[in-house]
């Protein structure tokens, strides 16, 4: 009898598992979609502190940091800045020593971080250069004090003890806290606009973040700022299912928001259609001219209700090998997406940069 009960319990458990598995099975199928791709063959061969894969200078020219092709270059932090030309699918050295930190498109100024090894200790220094949208490098032609981490005029920056999201220099910054007004998640963020009165943008400060650290995510093709890019699941501040009592927001999952230059806000509802594809979590949400990029261990393109995989491309027998994907950066025309991809998070793992033209299918 005990054996019979044991077998019945096991069968029941298997049955419940099968029912649950069936209930959780995706209702929609993810297909693969091919676009024009350029694998630059460049990247860093060690851990790095770059927040993005690089910087688009124009619709076709992309500046990025890469490890030099020298013995032990990764260990010695021997880096160079290269200019990638999408049209010719070639690259050349832009700055022969250092790492690209930031670029100010209005002032055409870039900051370069260099490393030196003295008596076994690594020291860091910065230099500011003139860098045009055409990829021309020269000495600076002015002496305006510029912050080496943001490439913006120091006079335009917020107080040091604040918690801002820096926008383009002419647009000011979004204030989430201030030395005289500490951070409170439920407060509305304030847009501090140069030469204009501060603007309450009616979005909670905990629902705004930058594309990389405290740098705002400007979508040039739309002339709007994307105020949030992260997955809203898994956080009781952004997911009603985990929020419990006290939830006082008019949505279940935090929407994505685009802020126009006049301060108006466009809300994009959380794409719940992804649940039907079996995608429960993702790391990045980026509207492009071709659709919305969804980044997980794959890159997906969401066009209406259709979700397709665009990276990695299927290998032998259609096999997909997931990779870590980060550092997404979109070209000004909203078409070309540059990103880093690598097999694992080990310090020594090479991180390669690839560019996909989302507006050109193959």
N, C-alpha and C positions, 0 to 999 in steps of 0.2 A: 504493500500500500504506500509506504514512504517513497519507494522508487517511482510509483505511478504519479504521486503528487509532485515529486521533483520534476518528472518529465513534462507534466501538464504545466507547471510553473514556467519551465524553460520555453515550452511551445508558446505559451501566452506572451512571454516577454518578446520572443521572436516576432510574433504576430503584431504586437504593439509597435515594435521597432519598424516593421515593414509598413504599417499604416502611417507612422510619423514620417518615415522616409518618403512615402508616396505623397504625403501632405506637403512636405517641404520641397518636393521636386519642382524645378523651374517650370513655369507655364509657357515661357517663351525661349526660343533658341538663339544663342549668340552666334552670329556668322562672322566670317573674316572679310575684311574690306581692304583692298590694296590701293595705296597712294604712292606718289613719287617720293622716293626716299634717298637721302644722301647720308651715308655713314662717314663722318669726317675722318675717322681713324685717329682722332685726337682725343685727349682727355688727361686726367691725372692718374698717376700710377700709385698713389698713396692717399691717405686720408687728407681731406682739405676742408677749409672753412668757408668755401664758396656757397652762397645761398642759392645761386642759379647756375645753369650751364654756361651762361655768358650773357652778352648784351647785344641786341640788334641795333646797329647804327643806322640802318635803312631797311627797306623791304628785302634786300638781297645780300647785304653785308652784315656779318655776324662776328663780333670780337669775343674771344674766349681764352682762358688760361689752359696751357697744356704742359705736361712734363717734357723736358728736353730729351732728345734722343741721344743720351750719353750714358756711359756706364755709371751705375749707382746714382742716377739722377734723382730717383724718388727719395732715397735716403738722405741725400744732400739738399733736398728742396730746390733743385735746379729747375726753375719754371720760366716759361716765356709766354708772351701774349701773341696769339695768332689771329689773322683776319681770314675768315672763311667766306668765299664768294659762292653764293648759291647758283648763280648763272653758269659759272665755269666749272663748278664742283672741284675747286682747288683751294689751297690755303697758302699763306705766306706769313713770315714773321713780321709782327707789327711793332712789338717791343721785345728786345732780345734778352731782357732780364727782368723777372718779376711776375706778379700776379695782378690781374685786373680787379679792382675793388668796386668802382662805381664810375658812372659817366653822366654828366649833365648835358642833355641835348640842347638846351637853350644857350648855355655858355660854351658848349663844345670843349668841355674840360673833363679829363679822366684822372683817376687816382691809381697809382701803381704801388703795390706793396712788394718790397724786396727783403730777402733773407740773407744773413751773413753768419758764418760760423767762426767765432773767435774763442780760442782756448776751450773748444768743446761746448760752448754755449751759443744757442741760436739767438741772434738779435734781429729786430725788425725795424725797417724804416719805410717812409712813404715819400713819393714825389708826385707832383701834379704836372700834367702835360696837356698840350692842346691836341685834341683828337677830333677831327671833323667827321661828319656823317659819310663822307666819301673814303674814310679810312686813311687820311693823311695825318701824320704825326709831326709836331713841331714844339718849340718852346712856347710857354705861355706869353701872351701879348699884353697882359694886364697884371696888376698887383692887388686885386681885390682879395681880401682874406677868405679862403675857401676851406671848408671842413674836409679833411682827407678821408673820412669814412662815408660821407654822404655826397660829396662833390657839390654841395650847395654853399652859397655865401653864408658865413657864420652869422652875419647880422640878421638873416632871415629865419634862423633856427629858433625853436621854442626854448623855454627855460630848461636848464640841465636836469632838474629833478622831476620833470614831467614825464608822462608816458604817451608820446604822440605816435601817430601814423604820418610819416612824412610823405607829402604829395610832391608833384613837380614844383620846383622853386616858385614859379609864378602863381601857383595855386595854394601855397601855404601848407597847413597841416591840420590833421584832425586831433583834437585834444581829448584824451580819455581820462587824464588826471592832471593835476597841477600842484605845485608845492603848497599852495594855499587851499587846495580842494582835493584831498586824497581820493584814490581810486575806489569807486563803489560800482559794483557790477550792474545795478539796476538803473543807474543814471544814464541820461542821454548824452551822446557824444556831441561835441561842439566843433564846427568847422571854423578854424581861424584863417580868415581870408585877408591877404595883403591889401591894405587900402580900403577895406570894407568892414562892416560891422560883423562880429561873430554870428554864426548861424547854427541854431539847434537843428540837427538833421533828423531828430526823432527816431534814432536807432540806439539801442542800449550799447554801452561801451563794451560789454562782454560778447557782443555779436559782431565786433569789428576787429580785423587783424590785417596785417600786411602780407604781401606776396612772399617777402623774405625779411624776416625780423620786423622792423618797424617801417619798412618802405612800402608805400601804397602800390597797388596793382592797377596801373593805368592801361586801359585798352584803347590804343590810339585809333583803331579803325572805328570805334564807336564813340570816341571822345567822352568816355565815362570811366569811373573808378569801380572796380569790383571790390566790395567792402568785406567779403568773406569768401574763402575758398575751401575751408575744411569740411570734412564729413561731420554732420550735426548729430550723428548717432553716438551712443555710448557716453553721453554727458547729460547729467540731469538739468544742466542750465539750458540745453538746446533741444532736448527730447522729452516730450510730454509723458511718454511711457515710463520714464525714469524720474520724472520731476515730482510726482506725488502731490501732496497738498501744497497750496500756495502758488500753483502755476497761474500766472496772470497775463498770458500772452494769447493773441488771437490765432494761434497756429499750433499744430501738434509737433512739427519739426521745423526748425528755424529755416526760413527761406533764404535764398541767395539774393543779394541786393547790388544793383548798379546805381551809382550816384552820378548824375550829369553835372556839368560845370555850372549850372544855375542852382544846384542844390536839390533838385527834384530826385526822388528815389523810385526806381523800378524794382519791383519784387518778382523774383522767379521762384515759384513754389518748389519745395524739396521734391526731386524727381522720384516719387514712390514707384513709378513704373519699373525701376531697377530691381525691386523686390521680386517681380515676376520673372526676371532673368536669373534669379538666384544670387544676385550680388547684394550682400548684406552690409558691407562696409566698403568705403573707398577713401582715398587720401586727399584727392584734389578735384576741384570743380572749376572748369575754365571755359567760359563762352568764347567761341571763335566765329569767324564768318561762315564756317561750314557746319557748325553745330556745337554741342557742348562736349568738351573733353572730360572724361572721367578717368582718373588715374588710380590704379590699384597695383597689383603685381603684373598687370597688363595695362595697356592704354586702350580705352574704348572711346568711340564717338557716338554720342546720343543725338539722333536727328528725329525730332518729334517723339514717337514711341519706339523707334527702331534703334537698337543698341548693337553696334558692331565692334569687333576687335580689330585694331589697326597696328598693334605691336605687342609682343613679337610676332613676326610672320611665322606661319606653321612650318615645321621642319619635316624630317623624314616621317612618312606615314601620317602626316597631319598633326604631329605632336607639337604641343605648345610648351615651351620651357619658360616659366615665369621668371622675371627679373625684378630687382629693386629699381624703381623709377622715381627720379626726383629732379629738382631744378628746372621745371618747365618754364619756358619763356616764349612768348608769342611775338611774331613780327608785327610791325606797325600796320600792315595791310590786313591783319587778322587771319592770314592763310598759313604761314609757315611756323611750325612748332619745333623748337629745339629742346632737347632733354638729355639728361644723363641716365645711363642704365648700367647695372653691374650685378654680378651673380650673388654676392653676399656682402655683409657690412664689415668684413675684416679690413683693417687699416691698409693692408698691402694689395687689396683687390683693385684692379684697374677700373676706372670709371670712364666709360666712353660716351661721346656726344654724337647724337644722330639728329638729323633734321627731316621732318616730314612735311610735304606740301599738301595740306588738307583740301586745297582747291583744285588739285590735279589727280584724278584717278588714273590707274594704269591697268 
